[in-house]
């Protein structure tokens, strides 16, 4: 995996342990925010805990988070940056993209 700025494979919660210690991109629905952490329900219905950057607070239901997957293989991501995606986002369509990006069409999504 590359740790270059801007390079982050699009994954779901179930794939997170495969990318331990590496930069990843997860998209999901914010199901809980408390303090500096948020729980995000990803496109595969798994949950990821995001350690948000200081002062961050998600104001939309759906977010994209780019960050570093926990090195211990847990379902935690340390946010580097995020993008709010609004309140109307089709996670099932996004899951199809994740499967393509990590399967049959992986060369099209690799740096």
FIMAR-724980 format. One line per field, with one value per residue: chain; x, y, z of N, C-alpha, C in turn; residue in three letters. Coordinates in Angstrom, 2 decimals, padded with zeros to 5 digits. Atoms other than C-alpha are relative to their C-alpha. Layout:
// FIMAR-724980
mol <- c(A; ...) .
n.x <- c(X; ...) .
n.y <- c(Y; ...) .
n.z <- c(Z; ...) .
ca.x <- c(X; ...) .
ca.y <- c(Y; ...) .
ca.z <- c(Z; ...) .
c.x <- c(X; ...) .
c.y <- c(Y; ...) .
c.z <- c(Z; ...) .
type <- c(ALA; ...) .
END
This chain:
// FIMAR-724980
mol <- c(A; A; A; A; A; A; A; A; A; A; A; A; A; A; A; A; A; A; A; A; A; A; A; A; A; A; A; A; A; A; A; A; A; A; A; A; A; A; A; A; A; A; A; A; A; A; A; A; A; A; A; A; A; A; A; A; A; A; A; A; A; A; A; A; A; A; A; A; A; A; A; A; A; A; A; A; A; A; A; A; A; A; A; A; A; A; A; A; A; A; A; A; A; A; A; A; A; A; A; A; A; A; A; A; A; A; A; A; A; A; A) .
n.x <- c(000.83; -000.73; 000.44; -000.07; 001.17; 001.00; 000.21; 000.71; 000.97; 001.38; 000.28; 001.11; -000.44; -000.52; -001.33; -000.88; -001.15; -000.96; -000.75; -000.47; -001.13; -000.06; 001.02; 001.19; 001.16; 001.26; 001.20; 001.08; 001.01; -000.37; 001.01; -000.23; -001.15; -000.16; -001.35; -000.86; 000.20; 001.27; 000.20; 000.47; 000.48; -000.54; 000.82; 000.23; 000.74; -000.93; -000.22; -001.37; -000.14; -000.89; -000.58; 000.09; -000.98; 000.47; 001.01; 000.88; 001.35; 000.70; 001.31; 000.87; 000.16; -000.99; -001.33; -001.17; -001.13; -001.31; -000.84; -000.89; 000.61; -000.74; -001.03; 000.30; 001.00; 001.34; 000.83; -000.17; -000.71; -000.38; 000.35; -000.90; 000.90; 001.33; 000.88; 001.40; 000.67; 001.42; 000.91; 000.61; -001.11; 000.34; -001.13; -000.05; -000.74; -001.40; -000.57; -000.36; -001.26; -001.05; -000.29; -000.71; -001.31; -000.87; 000.16; -000.17; -000.52; -001.01; -001.03; 000.50; 000.06; -001.30; -000.94) .
n.y <- c(-001.18; -001.26; -000.98; -001.31; -000.85; 000.12; 001.38; 000.72; 000.94; -000.06; 001.29; 000.05; 000.38; 001.37; 000.01; -000.89; 000.70; 000.27; -001.23; -000.48; -000.92; -000.70; -000.99; 000.56; -000.87; 000.65; -000.82; 000.60; -000.79; -000.31; 000.54; -000.56; -000.89; -000.40; -000.50; 000.03; 001.25; 000.24; 001.33; -000.11; 001.25; 000.03; 000.55; 001.43; -000.01; 000.04; -001.30; -000.48; -001.10; -001.02; -001.00; -001.21; -001.05; -000.91; -000.98; 000.52; 000.46; 000.26; -000.61; 000.71; 001.42; 000.83; -000.61; 000.74; -000.23; 000.49; 000.04; 001.14; 001.13; 000.40; 001.02; 001.25; 000.74; -000.28; -000.78; -001.42; -000.83; -001.34; -000.91; -001.04; -000.97; 000.56; -000.76; 000.30; 000.41; -000.33; 000.89; 000.91; 000.68; 001.41; 000.83; 001.26; -000.29; -000.19; 001.33; 000.59; -000.64; 000.57; 001.36; -000.14; -000.61; 000.96; 001.29; 000.12; -001.21; -000.58; -000.79; -001.33; -000.81; 000.04; -001.08) .
n.z <- c(000.00; 000.04; -000.99; 000.62; -000.22; 001.05; 000.42; -001.05; 000.58; -000.49; -000.62; -000.95; -001.34; 000.03; 000.62; -000.75; -000.59; 001.08; 000.26; -001.29; 000.04; 001.29; 000.31; 000.62; 000.17; -000.33; 000.13; -000.75; -000.71; -001.38; -000.91; -001.33; -000.19; -001.39; -000.20; 001.19; 000.73; 000.68; 000.56; 001.38; 000.58; 001.37; 001.07; -000.25; -001.27; -001.12; -000.65; -000.20; -000.94; 000.54; -000.90; 000.81; -000.22; -001.05; 000.38; 001.06; -000.32; 001.26; 000.03; 000.93; -000.33; 000.70; 000.10; 000.51; -000.90; 000.40; -001.18; -000.20; -000.68; -001.19; 000.28; -000.70; 000.75; -000.50; 000.93; -000.30; 000.99; -000.47; 001.10; 000.51; 000.62; 000.24; 000.88; -000.26; 001.23; -000.07; -000.71; 000.97; 000.67; 000.18; -000.42; 000.75; 001.24; -000.37; -000.27; 001.30; 000.39; -000.85; 000.49; 001.28; -000.25; -000.69; 000.66; 001.45; 000.63; -000.90; 000.70; 000.34; -001.21; -000.67; 000.36) .
ca.x <- c(000.00; 001.14; 001.06; 001.34; -000.95; -004.16; -003.78; -006.36; -008.14; -011.91; -012.87; -015.69; -015.57; -014.96; -011.81; -010.31; -008.06; -006.44; -005.17; -003.94; -001.58; -002.32; -004.30; -007.86; -011.09; -014.38; -017.85; -020.79; -023.69; -022.91; -024.71; -023.14; -020.84; -019.47; -016.49; -013.71; -015.11; -017.84; -019.27; -019.83; -022.00; -020.19; -021.56; -021.27; -023.29; -020.16; -019.26; -016.01; -014.97; -013.42; -011.06; -011.95; -009.55; -009.71; -012.81; -014.48; -018.22; -020.14; -023.25; -024.58; -025.80; -023.22; -019.47; -016.33; -013.34; -009.73; -007.40; -005.06; -006.48; -005.47; -002.27; -003.76; -006.35; -009.32; -012.15; -010.72; -009.57; -007.66; -009.15; -006.83; -009.60; -013.29; -016.04; -019.71; -021.91; -025.30; -028.33; -029.21; -026.53; -027.01; -024.65; -025.65; -024.44; -021.26; -020.73; -020.78; -018.04; -016.00; -016.30; -015.23; -012.34; -011.00; -011.85; -012.31; -011.44; -008.73; -006.14; -008.39; -008.40; -004.73; -002.07) .
ca.y <- c(000.00; 003.48; 006.16; 009.03; 011.98; 011.48; 007.72; 005.78; 002.59; 002.69; -000.04; -001.15; -002.14; -005.82; -004.99; -002.69; -005.29; -006.00; -002.42; -002.14; 000.82; 002.16; 005.07; 004.14; 005.76; 004.73; 006.06; 005.57; 006.80; 008.54; 006.53; 008.14; 011.05; 011.67; 013.83; 013.14; 009.83; 008.82; 005.48; 005.13; 002.38; 001.45; 000.14; -003.50; -002.64; -003.01; -000.24; 001.73; 003.97; 007.20; 009.25; 012.66; 015.54; 018.10; 020.29; 018.10; 017.49; 015.86; 017.80; 015.43; 011.84; 010.51; 011.17; 010.10; 009.70; 009.37; 008.29; 005.68; 002.27; 001.12; -000.94; -003.53; -004.62; -003.23; -001.31; 002.12; 004.87; 008.01; 010.74; 012.86; 014.55; 014.11; 015.25; 015.50; 013.80; 015.12; 013.25; 011.27; 008.77; 005.24; 002.99; -000.12; 001.49; 002.54; -001.06; -002.17; 000.39; -000.92; -004.47; -003.41; -001.31; -004.25; -007.03; -007.37; -003.75; -003.18; -002.03; 000.91; 002.12; 001.50; 004.19) .
ca.z <- c(000.00; -000.70; 001.95; -000.55; 000.09; -001.83; -002.39; -000.40; -001.48; -001.15; 001.29; 003.58; 007.26; 006.49; 004.52; 007.14; 008.79; 005.39; 005.33; 008.94; 009.33; 005.85; 004.46; 003.51; 002.38; 003.98; 003.26; 005.53; 007.58; 010.85; 013.53; 016.61; 017.48; 020.91; 021.73; 019.25; 017.99; 015.55; 014.54; 010.80; 009.29; 006.07; 002.80; 003.97; 007.13; 009.29; 011.71; 011.82; 014.70; 013.47; 015.64; 014.27; 013.83; 016.68; 016.47; 013.83; 013.95; 011.09; 010.14; 007.48; 007.70; 005.22; 005.18; 003.38; 005.68; 004.55; 007.29; 008.70; 009.60; 013.06; 012.97; 015.35; 012.77; 014.73; 013.09; 013.87; 011.51; 012.51; 010.33; 008.19; 006.23; 005.57; 003.25; 004.12; 001.51; 002.58; 003.83; 000.69; -000.37; -001.74; 000.24; -001.74; -004.97; -003.21; -002.03; -005.68; -006.40; -003.46; -004.79; -008.30; -006.94; -004.94; -007.37; -011.10; -011.91; -009.28; -011.88; -012.79; -009.18; -008.29; -008.23) .
c.x <- c(000.88; -000.52; 000.14; -001.26; -000.94; -000.28; -000.63; -001.00; -001.36; -000.36; -001.27; 000.54; 000.63; 001.39; 001.05; 001.25; 001.06; 000.91; 000.55; 001.26; 000.13; -001.13; -001.15; -001.06; -001.24; -001.14; -001.09; -000.93; 000.46; -001.12; 000.16; 001.23; 000.04; 001.44; 000.77; -000.15; -001.39; -000.04; -000.68; -000.45; 000.38; -000.94; -000.28; -000.76; 000.90; 000.23; 001.49; -000.04; 001.05; 000.47; 000.11; 001.12; -000.56; -000.98; -000.98; -001.35; -000.72; -001.41; -000.94; -000.06; 001.10; 001.31; 000.98; 001.16; 001.24; 000.87; 000.82; -000.74; 000.89; 000.95; -000.31; -001.10; -001.42; -000.77; 000.05; 000.82; 000.28; -000.16; 001.14; -000.82; -001.34; -000.79; -001.44; -000.70; -001.50; -000.81; -000.68; 001.11; -000.32; 001.21; 000.08; 000.70; 001.49; 000.68; 000.38; 001.31; 001.17; 000.40; 000.75; 001.43; 000.98; -000.06; 000.35; 000.67; 001.06; 001.07; -000.46; 000.03; 001.33; 000.89; 001.23) .
c.y <- c(001.25; 000.93; 001.42; 000.79; -000.17; -001.42; -000.76; -000.95; 000.15; -001.38; 000.09; -000.50; -001.39; -000.12; 000.72; -000.70; -000.35; 001.18; 000.61; 000.86; 000.81; 001.00; -000.69; 001.08; -000.82; 001.01; -000.68; 001.00; 000.19; -000.51; 000.52; 000.90; 000.38; 000.42; -000.01; -001.29; -000.07; -001.44; 000.19; -001.39; 000.00; -000.72; -001.48; -000.23; -000.20; 001.40; 000.26; 001.14; 000.96; 000.91; 001.27; 000.99; 000.98; 001.04; -000.48; -000.40; -000.17; 000.55; -000.66; -001.47; -000.86; 000.76; -000.95; 000.38; -000.63; 000.07; -001.27; -001.08; -000.40; -001.15; -001.34; -000.81; 000.20; 000.84; 001.48; 000.67; 001.34; 000.95; 000.96; 001.12; -000.69; 000.93; -000.42; -000.25; 000.27; -001.06; -001.01; -000.64; -001.49; -000.88; -001.32; 000.19; 000.17; -001.33; -000.69; 000.61; -000.57; -001.39; 000.05; 000.50; -000.96; -001.38; 000.08; 001.22; 000.71; 000.82; 001.42; 000.95; 000.08; 001.13; -000.57) .
c.z <- c(000.00; 001.08; -000.54; 000.31; -001.18; -000.44; 001.16; -000.65; 000.64; 000.52; 000.85; 001.34; 000.03; -000.56; 000.84; 000.54; -001.06; -000.28; 001.29; -000.16; -001.27; -000.15; -000.73; -000.17; 000.29; -000.15; 000.80; 000.62; 001.44; 000.91; 001.42; -000.04; 001.47; 000.21; -001.31; -000.80; -000.62; -000.46; -001.35; -000.46; -001.47; -000.96; 000.14; 001.30; 001.22; 000.53; 000.20; 001.01; -000.54; 001.13; -000.82; 000.31; 001.04; -000.55; -001.06; 000.57; -001.34; 000.08; -001.02; 000.39; -000.60; -000.15; -000.69; 000.91; -000.60; 001.24; 000.08; 000.79; 001.17; -000.32; 000.67; -000.68; 000.50; -001.03; 000.35; -001.09; 000.65; -001.18; -000.35; -000.65; -000.25; -000.90; 000.32; -001.33; 000.02; 000.72; -000.92; -000.82; -000.04; 000.33; -000.75; -001.34; 000.30; 000.29; -001.30; -000.50; 000.79; -000.50; -001.33; 000.23; 000.66; -000.63; -001.48; -000.65; 000.84; -000.74; -000.38; 001.19; 000.73; -000.49; -000.68) .
type <- c(UNK; UNK; UNK; UNK; UNK; UNK; UNK; UNK; UNK; UNK; UNK; UNK; UNK; UNK; UNK; UNK; UNK; UNK; UNK; UNK; UNK; UNK; UNK; UNK; UNK; UNK; UNK; UNK; UNK; UNK; UNK; UNK; UNK; UNK; UNK; UNK; UNK; UNK; UNK; UNK; UNK; UNK; UNK; UNK; UNK; UNK; UNK; UNK; UNK; UNK; UNK; UNK; UNK; UNK; UNK; UNK; UNK; UNK; UNK; UNK; UNK; UNK; UNK; UNK; UNK; UNK; UNK; UNK; UNK; UNK; UNK; UNK; UNK; UNK; UNK; UNK; UNK; UNK; UNK; UNK; UNK; UNK; UNK; UNK; UNK; UNK; UNK; UNK; UNK; UNK; UNK; UNK; UNK; UNK; UNK; UNK; UNK; UNK; UNK; UNK; UNK; UNK; UNK; UNK; UNK; UNK; UNK; UNK; UNK; UNK; UNK) .
END
